[in-house]
């Protein structure tokens, strides 16, 4: 053995003893610094062994750093999933909800007490706004509509894993307007979808699966372009990617010959395609979310209309709405005007004015032909005071609601 090798071996043994005395690891950064100091102090005349030892210690430190980096990279998917669930799923943010209240066909306006609860598909309560079933909150209603934040506005916070544990949740609403009847159930219960929260829940589930994959379980040859298709996506994730129809198209109640009719649908989703159908057949050029029929004609336009909305992840079809030109009922009752009865006056031609032989005839009553191109509804009886008050109360012009 040469003198240089003997020096290195001797120094290594002595250095381990030195580190034990100093209470540091011979492989850590503190140990490496003390090693350089110890070698310089103990053997300042030994240059070659000192240089080799310095390089050996530095190489060991960088190897430790590399091993730590590889460990972190292997755990990166789990760390990202934890970050997503920490920021979104566990934040328990309130969920907006809107509803409508009408009593005997008349939109309610004012303040009322409400209770809200979330129930699973079996009808079991999983969350409620207060400590008990009858704990209520005050909500302002404008022209029949209201909006609240479930989990906010002084309500109980939403459980962090609510949308992770239950795929189907329904909002049960009870309402009390102070008429002495107490809380009444506003049926039917509406299914609620909190898309961002539920989607993050699916990320968390996927992360659990990814964490269970053993090293080497997925090879490079298995990862190719287009190997994951829509049919292979998890159903819970897929329902948040395909289109959803929030408002289906409806034909106006009265449709007369020559009118313009607009069919409109509201949908949610990305990169949507639209196609309107009449009696099951596609309508050429009708590829928008709005379909306008000008100069409507019974022969050409009567039929059932529907809309198909699609993207790369799925297709949905609205329920058909029936368009009947001139199919007008002869009578109509306006419930919101205190049951005002009306009769239909069809379009046609009549003589307006008075004959010259009529007693008390005015000078501007010359008889002439008048043609009505559209029909209209006319009150069957004179307007009562109650009906007048119902219509005029709360009018935007500030007119007196009490008839003189």
C-alpha positions as CSV (number, residue, x, y, z in Angstrom):
1,X,0.0,0.0,0.0
2,X,1.4,3.4,-1.0
3,X,1.8,6.3,1.5
4,X,-1.0,8.2,-0.1
5,X,-3.5,5.4,0.3
6,X,-2.4,4.8,3.8
7,X,-3.0,8.4,4.6
8,X,-6.5,8.4,3.2
9,X,-7.4,5.2,5.1
10,X,-5.9,6.6,8.3
11,X,-7.7,9.9,7.9
12,X,-11.0,8.3,7.2
13,X,-10.9,6.3,10.4
14,X,-9.7,9.3,12.4
15,X,-12.4,11.5,10.9
16,X,-15.2,9.1,11.9
17,X,-14.0,9.2,15.4
18,X,-13.7,13.0,15.2
19,X,-17.3,13.3,14.0
20,X,-18.5,11.1,16.8
21,X,-16.9,13.4,19.3
22,X,-18.4,16.5,17.7
23,X,-21.9,14.9,17.6
24,X,-22.4,15.3,13.8
25,X,-23.0,12.9,10.9
26,X,-19.9,12.2,8.8
27,X,-22.3,12.2,5.8
28,X,-24.2,15.4,6.4
29,X,-23.3,19.0,5.3
30,X,-22.2,19.9,8.9
31,X,-19.9,16.9,8.9
32,X,-18.4,17.8,5.6
33,X,-17.5,21.3,6.8
34,X,-15.9,20.0,10.0
35,X,-14.1,17.4,7.9
36,X,-12.4,20.0,5.7
37,X,-11.5,22.0,8.8
38,X,-10.2,18.8,10.6
39,X,-8.1,17.7,7.7
40,X,-6.6,21.2,7.1
41,X,-5.8,21.5,10.8
42,X,-4.4,18.1,11.3
43,X,-2.4,17.5,8.1
44,X,-1.7,20.8,6.4
45,X,1.2,19.3,4.5
46,X,-0.9,16.5,2.9
47,X,-2.4,18.0,-0.2
48,X,-3.3,15.0,-2.5
49,X,-5.2,13.0,0.2
50,X,-7.0,16.2,1.3
51,X,-8.2,17.0,-2.2
52,X,-9.4,13.5,-2.8
53,X,-11.2,13.4,0.6
54,X,-12.9,16.8,-0.1
55,X,-14.2,15.5,-3.5
56,X,-15.4,12.3,-1.8
57,X,-17.4,14.1,0.8
58,X,-18.9,16.6,-1.6
59,X,-19.9,13.7,-3.9
60,X,-21.6,12.0,-1.0
61,X,-23.6,15.2,-0.2
62,X,-24.9,15.6,-3.8
63,X,-25.9,11.9,-3.9
64,X,-28.0,12.5,-0.8
65,X,-29.6,15.5,-2.4
66,X,-30.4,13.4,-5.6
67,X,-32.0,10.6,-3.6
68,X,-34.2,13.1,-1.7
69,X,-35.3,14.7,-5.1
70,X,-36.2,11.3,-6.6
71,X,-38.3,10.5,-3.5
72,X,-40.2,13.8,-3.8
73,X,-40.8,13.3,-7.5
74,X,-42.3,9.9,-6.8
75,X,-44.8,11.4,-4.4
76,X,-45.6,14.4,-6.6
77,X,-49.1,13.2,-7.8
78,X,-50.1,12.6,-4.2
79,X,-48.8,16.0,-3.1
80,X,-50.7,17.7,-5.9
81,X,-53.9,15.9,-5.1
82,X,-53.5,16.9,-1.4
83,X,-53.0,20.5,-2.5
84,X,-56.2,20.4,-4.6
85,X,-58.3,18.9,-1.8
86,X,-56.8,21.3,0.7
87,X,-57.7,24.4,-1.3
88,X,-61.0,23.3,-2.7
89,X,-62.6,20.3,-1.1
90,X,-61.8,21.1,2.5
91,X,-62.5,24.8,2.2
92,X,-66.3,24.1,2.7
93,X,-67.3,27.1,0.6
94,X,-71.1,27.9,0.4
95,X,-73.1,26.8,-2.6
96,X,-75.5,29.3,-4.3
97,X,-79.1,28.2,-4.7
98,X,-82.1,30.0,-6.3
99,X,-85.7,29.2,-6.0
100,X,-89.2,30.5,-6.7
101,X,-92.3,30.9,-4.5
102,X,-95.9,31.4,-5.8
103,X,-99.1,31.0,-3.9
104,X,-102.3,30.2,-5.9
105,X,-100.5,31.2,-9.0
106,X,-99.3,34.6,-7.7
107,X,-95.6,35.3,-7.2
108,X,-94.9,36.0,-3.5
109,X,-93.1,39.3,-2.7
110,X,-91.6,40.2,0.7
111,X,-89.8,38.5,3.5
112,X,-90.4,35.0,4.8
113,X,-88.8,32.3,7.0
114,X,-87.1,29.4,5.3
115,X,-85.4,26.1,6.3
116,X,-83.0,24.3,4.0
117,X,-81.6,20.8,4.2
118,X,-79.6,18.5,1.9
119,X,-80.9,14.9,1.6
120,X,-79.4,11.9,-0.2
121,X,-81.3,9.8,-2.7
122,X,-82.8,7.7,0.1
123,X,-84.3,10.8,1.7
124,X,-81.9,10.9,4.7
125,X,-80.8,14.3,5.8
126,X,-77.1,14.9,5.5
127,X,-77.0,18.7,6.3
128,X,-79.5,21.3,7.5
129,X,-79.2,25.1,7.9
130,X,-79.7,25.1,11.7
131,X,-79.3,23.0,14.8
132,X,-82.8,21.5,14.5
133,X,-85.3,20.7,11.7
134,X,-87.4,23.9,12.4
135,X,-84.5,26.4,12.8
136,X,-85.3,28.9,10.1
137,X,-83.6,32.0,8.5
138,X,-85.2,35.1,7.1
139,X,-85.0,35.5,3.3
140,X,-86.0,38.3,1.0
141,X,-88.2,37.4,-2.0
142,X,-88.6,39.7,-5.0
143,X,-91.4,38.9,-7.4
144,X,-91.4,35.2,-6.5
145,X,-87.6,34.7,-6.7
146,X,-84.9,34.4,-4.0
147,X,-81.2,33.4,-3.8
148,X,-79.3,32.0,-0.8
149,X,-75.9,30.6,-0.1
150,X,-76.2,27.1,1.4
151,X,-73.6,26.9,4.1
152,X,-73.4,30.7,4.4
153,X,-75.6,33.5,5.7
154,X,-75.4,32.2,9.3
155,X,-76.2,28.6,8.3
156,X,-74.3,25.6,9.4
157,X,-71.1,25.1,7.3
158,X,-71.3,22.4,4.7
159,X,-69.4,19.2,5.7
160,X,-66.0,19.1,4.0
161,X,-66.6,15.6,2.4
162,X,-70.3,16.0,1.7
163,X,-69.9,16.0,-2.2
164,X,-67.2,13.3,-2.0
165,X,-69.4,10.9,0.0
166,X,-72.7,11.4,-1.8
167,X,-73.1,11.5,-5.6
168,X,-76.8,12.6,-5.4
169,X,-78.0,15.4,-3.1
170,X,-81.4,17.1,-3.1
171,X,-82.4,20.5,-1.6
172,X,-85.5,20.3,0.7
173,X,-87.0,23.7,1.2
174,X,-89.7,24.7,3.7
175,X,-91.4,28.1,3.7
176,X,-93.5,30.2,6.2
177,X,-94.9,33.6,5.1
178,X,-96.5,34.3,8.5
179,X,-100.1,33.4,7.5
180,X,-100.5,31.1,10.4
181,X,-100.0,27.8,8.5
182,X,-96.4,27.4,9.7
183,X,-93.6,25.9,7.6
184,X,-94.8,24.2,4.5
185,X,-92.8,22.0,2.1
186,X,-92.0,23.5,-1.3
187,X,-92.1,20.4,-3.5
188,X,-90.5,18.9,-5.5
189,X,-87.0,18.7,-4.0
190,X,-84.4,20.0,-6.4
191,X,-81.2,18.0,-7.1
192,X,-78.1,20.2,-6.4
193,X,-74.9,20.1,-8.3
194,X,-71.8,21.8,-6.9
195,X,-69.5,21.2,-9.9
196,X,-66.1,22.5,-8.7
197,X,-66.4,20.7,-5.3
198,X,-67.6,17.4,-6.8
199,X,-64.9,17.5,-9.5
200,X,-62.2,18.0,-6.9
201,X,-63.7,15.1,-5.0
202,X,-63.1,12.9,-8.1
203,X,-59.5,14.1,-8.3
204,X,-59.1,13.0,-4.7
205,X,-60.5,9.5,-5.5
206,X,-58.2,9.3,-8.6
207,X,-55.2,10.3,-6.4
208,X,-56.0,7.4,-4.1
209,X,-55.9,5.0,-7.1
210,X,-52.7,6.5,-8.4
211,X,-51.0,6.1,-5.0
212,X,-51.8,2.4,-5.0
213,X,-49.9,1.8,-8.4
214,X,-46.7,0.1,-7.7
215,X,-43.4,1.2,-9.3
216,X,-43.1,-0.3,-12.8
217,X,-46.8,-1.0,-12.9
218,X,-47.2,1.3,-16.0
219,X,-44.7,1.0,-18.8
220,X,-43.8,3.5,-21.5
221,X,-45.3,1.2,-24.2
222,X,-48.7,1.4,-22.5
223,X,-48.8,5.2,-22.8
224,X,-49.8,6.1,-26.3
225,X,-51.7,8.9,-28.1
226,X,-55.5,8.4,-27.9
227,X,-55.4,5.4,-25.7
228,X,-57.9,7.0,-23.2
229,X,-61.3,7.4,-24.8
230,X,-64.6,8.9,-23.6
231,X,-66.0,5.5,-22.9
232,X,-63.1,4.8,-20.4
233,X,-63.6,8.0,-18.4
234,X,-65.1,7.6,-14.9
235,X,-68.9,8.3,-15.0
236,X,-68.7,10.8,-12.2
237,X,-66.2,12.9,-14.0
238,X,-67.9,12.5,-17.4
239,X,-71.2,14.0,-16.2
240,X,-69.3,17.3,-15.4
241,X,-67.8,17.4,-18.9
242,X,-70.8,16.6,-21.1
243,X,-73.5,19.3,-21.9
244,X,-76.3,20.1,-19.4
245,X,-79.6,21.8,-20.3
246,X,-80.7,24.2,-17.6
247,X,-83.7,25.8,-19.4
248,X,-85.6,23.8,-22.1
249,X,-87.2,25.7,-25.0
250,X,-90.9,26.6,-24.7
251,X,-93.4,27.8,-27.3
252,X,-95.3,30.9,-26.3
253,X,-98.9,30.3,-25.2
254,X,-100.5,32.2,-28.1
255,X,-99.2,31.8,-31.7
256,X,-101.0,33.5,-34.6
257,X,-100.4,33.4,-38.3
258,X,-97.7,35.9,-39.4
259,X,-96.1,36.3,-35.9
260,X,-92.4,35.8,-35.1
261,X,-91.7,33.0,-32.7
262,X,-88.4,32.5,-30.8
263,X,-87.3,29.2,-29.3
264,X,-84.5,29.6,-26.7
265,X,-82.6,27.1,-24.6
266,X,-80.0,27.6,-21.9
267,X,-77.2,25.1,-21.6
268,X,-73.9,24.6,-19.7
269,X,-70.7,23.1,-21.0
270,X,-67.7,23.7,-23.2
271,X,-67.3,23.6,-27.0
272,X,-71.0,23.0,-27.6
273,X,-72.8,22.2,-30.9
274,X,-76.5,22.8,-31.4
275,X,-79.0,21.3,-33.8
276,X,-82.8,22.0,-33.8
277,X,-85.3,19.4,-34.9
278,X,-88.9,19.5,-36.1
279,X,-90.9,16.3,-35.8
280,X,-87.7,14.4,-35.4
281,X,-86.0,15.8,-38.5
282,X,-83.0,18.2,-38.4
283,X,-83.8,21.8,-39.5
284,X,-81.3,23.1,-42.1
285,X,-79.2,26.0,-40.8
286,X,-80.8,25.8,-37.2
287,X,-77.5,25.3,-35.4
288,X,-77.6,27.9,-32.6
289,X,-79.0,27.9,-29.1
290,X,-81.7,30.3,-30.4
291,X,-84.1,29.4,-33.2
292,X,-86.2,32.2,-34.7
293,X,-89.3,31.5,-36.9
294,X,-90.4,34.6,-38.8
295,X,-93.8,34.9,-40.5
296,X,-95.1,31.7,-38.8
297,X,-97.4,29.6,-40.9
298,X,-99.6,26.7,-39.8
299,X,-98.8,24.5,-42.8
300,X,-95.0,25.0,-42.7
301,X,-94.4,25.4,-39.0
302,X,-96.9,23.3,-36.9
303,X,-95.0,20.5,-35.2
304,X,-92.9,19.4,-32.2
305,X,-89.6,21.1,-31.8
306,X,-86.5,19.9,-29.8
307,X,-82.9,20.8,-29.5
308,X,-79.9,18.4,-29.4
309,X,-76.7,19.8,-27.7
310,X,-73.4,17.9,-28.0
311,X,-69.7,18.1,-27.4
312,X,-66.8,15.6,-27.4
313,X,-68.0,14.1,-24.1
314,X,-71.7,13.5,-24.7
315,X,-75.1,14.5,-26.2
316,X,-78.3,15.6,-24.5
317,X,-81.8,16.3,-26.1
318,X,-84.5,18.6,-24.8
319,X,-88.1,17.5,-24.4
320,X,-90.2,18.4,-27.4
321,X,-92.3,21.6,-27.3
322,X,-95.4,21.8,-29.5
323,X,-96.0,24.7,-31.8
324,X,-99.6,25.1,-33.0
325,X,-100.5,28.1,-35.1
326,X,-103.9,29.7,-34.4
327,X,-104.5,27.0,-31.9
328,X,-105.9,29.5,-29.5
329,X,-108.2,28.7,-26.5
330,X,-111.5,30.6,-26.6
331,X,-111.2,31.5,-22.9
332,X,-108.5,32.3,-20.4
333,X,-108.3,33.0,-16.7
334,X,-105.6,35.3,-15.3
335,X,-104.9,33.8,-11.9
336,X,-102.4,36.6,-10.9
337,X,-105.2,39.2,-11.5
338,X,-107.6,37.7,-8.9
339,X,-109.0,35.2,-11.4
340,X,-109.9,37.7,-14.1
341,X,-111.9,35.8,-16.8
342,X,-111.2,36.7,-20.4
343,X,-112.5,35.6,-23.8
344,X,-110.7,35.5,-27.1
345,X,-111.5,37.9,-29.9
346,X,-110.2,36.4,-33.2
347,X,-108.7,38.5,-36.0
348,X,-111.1,39.7,-38.7
349,X,-112.8,42.7,-40.3
350,X,-115.6,44.8,-38.8
351,X,-117.3,48.2,-39.3
352,X,-116.3,50.9,-36.9
353,X,-118.4,54.1,-36.4
354,X,-122.1,54.9,-36.4
355,X,-124.7,55.4,-39.1
356,X,-125.8,58.9,-39.9
357,X,-129.3,58.1,-38.8
358,X,-128.2,57.4,-35.2
359,X,-129.5,59.8,-32.6
360,X,-126.8,61.8,-30.9
361,X,-124.2,60.8,-33.4
362,X,-120.9,62.8,-33.2
363,X,-119.1,64.3,-36.2
364,X,-116.1,61.9,-35.9
365,X,-118.0,58.7,-36.0
366,X,-117.9,58.1,-39.8
367,X,-118.3,54.4,-40.5
368,X,-115.2,52.6,-42.0
369,X,-113.8,49.1,-42.3
370,X,-111.2,48.0,-39.7
371,X,-109.1,44.8,-40.1
372,X,-107.4,43.2,-37.0
373,X,-104.5,41.0,-38.2
374,X,-104.0,39.4,-34.7
375,X,-106.6,38.2,-32.1
376,X,-106.6,39.4,-28.5
377,X,-108.2,38.6,-25.2
378,X,-110.9,40.9,-23.7
379,X,-112.3,40.8,-20.1
380,X,-115.5,38.9,-20.0
381,X,-116.9,41.1,-17.2
382,X,-116.2,44.6,-15.9
383,X,-113.1,44.8,-13.7
384,X,-113.9,44.5,-10.0
385,X,-112.2,46.6,-7.3
386,X,-110.4,43.6,-5.9
387,X,-108.9,42.8,-9.4
388,X,-107.9,46.4,-9.9
389,X,-106.1,46.5,-6.5
390,X,-104.3,43.2,-7.2
391,X,-103.0,44.5,-10.6
392,X,-102.1,48.0,-9.5
393,X,-100.6,47.3,-6.1
394,X,-96.8,47.9,-6.3
395,X,-96.9,49.4,-9.8
396,X,-93.7,51.1,-10.9
397,X,-95.5,54.4,-11.8
398,X,-96.7,55.1,-8.3
399,X,-100.3,55.1,-9.3
400,X,-103.1,54.8,-6.7
401,X,-104.1,51.2,-6.3
402,X,-107.5,52.1,-4.8
403,X,-110.1,52.8,-7.4
404,X,-112.0,56.1,-6.9
